[in-house]
């Protein structure tokens, strides 16, 4: 058995350019899998699928078969399709019961009540149907090698295991990731035979084996034993939706996102307010406190309205119309105490691919928190996500937990066009702060003319309210953010929480730009990944 060795973080190429194709992901083995798909004659869709399947194996704290998926896909004719493969709450979900158990109005962040139907596998199939050049089974080849033969533990995975010993309370998690009672460390080899069998079944029989077949029945039975109310009928009801994207204008750019239940519209609101208010958009510029207020104001608007689109009281188009944006701009101008959006944390992966034939993919898949619900179903090797934690227990709220509903969702891929032509492919990990991170990426790349690698690597600050008990809104600031910016944010009414340099708590962003010579890609050095191009 030959187990791949991850290069040292300093040796990873986080920027690359090429004449034919480009890819950036948060794990170098996934980047390599996508590059291999390109070199075998695949396009950006094939590369995204190979990378996504590989990440489901080698980055199991961030994403997997038990999680959700959103994507934006461009085909050579320029048409863009939004893929929403987010799962719904089980039909038996009961907000009154959860309120009774928890004694409050806050959804549990882990455990059986946080689990919703997984959508990733159905999302992969939907993505493949958008014009992949290679066979479906090809997408899983590299992932299956890593699952069967083992892969090295990346630094991010080791950190999650070390920081959360409660994960070992789940028997499935303990057996795989805490051998002998201790968490796996960086560079250790871990194989996942049960997950390998599940992925083999998905590769050979298709996702129906999970949603309507034997794998799904075993998964549901294992979840039931852990107290999760998902039954086979909940899995059978899942479908990946193919939708037109939601678009917004920013200067001479058209920015596309996935419609709700994705929070993508918040990015469009934030960019529109930057332009409407006429501020300096540089996150290190003199108007950084106003930019922070824009982020907090649009996040609060999200928390008021975002839900399953069938239950939203305000139509998504209304949230982007001139009158609504004018109201938000007034909120920013009045200078009242900024509202605290939810914490940015969220264990998610984003990956971006593009080729010069005209295919492009921004894909995000996630378990939400690190290892999701903390439940690893042992017969299938699937880690169940905790996306149900995004519901609220507030009675009457559009996003109140209800059986069969989709929760408000953090995942939000993005595409950027200029004069009808693809200009950028963007995505980020970062939970509720994804709109902020993507806004900074767009601003730094298109307003400040940074190269993709610099646009995603440059220090960040995020409005996040890390301390819910604080009466002062908080901003997480990386240690190498300029002192003048940090002081300006503090003077603007924000409590400053300083973290390390290139800290994962401010997200993992990735970007591809279309250039005169082809494509240029940047992968966030805060992750374990790389960019490649050819």
URDABEL-V103556 format. One line per field, one symbol per residue. burial: + if it has 9 or more other C-alpha atoms within 8 Angstrom, else -. A space follows every 50 residues. Layout:
burial: ???
//
This chain:
burial: --+--+-----+-+++++++++++++++++++++++++---+++++++++ +++++++++++++++++++++++++--+-++++++++++++-+++--++- -+--++++++++++++++++++++++++-+-+++----++++++++++++ +++++-++-++---+-++-+-+++-++++---++-++-++++++++++++ +++--++++++++-++++++++++---+++++-++--+-+-++-++++++ --+++++++++++++++++++++++---+++++++-++++++++++++++ -+--+++++--+---+--++---++--++-++-----+-+++++++++++ ++++++-+++++++++++++++++++++-++++++++++++++----+++ ++++++++++++++++++---++++++++++++++++++++++++----+ +++++++-++++++++------++++++--+---++-+++--++++--+- -++--+++++++++---++++++++++++++++-
//
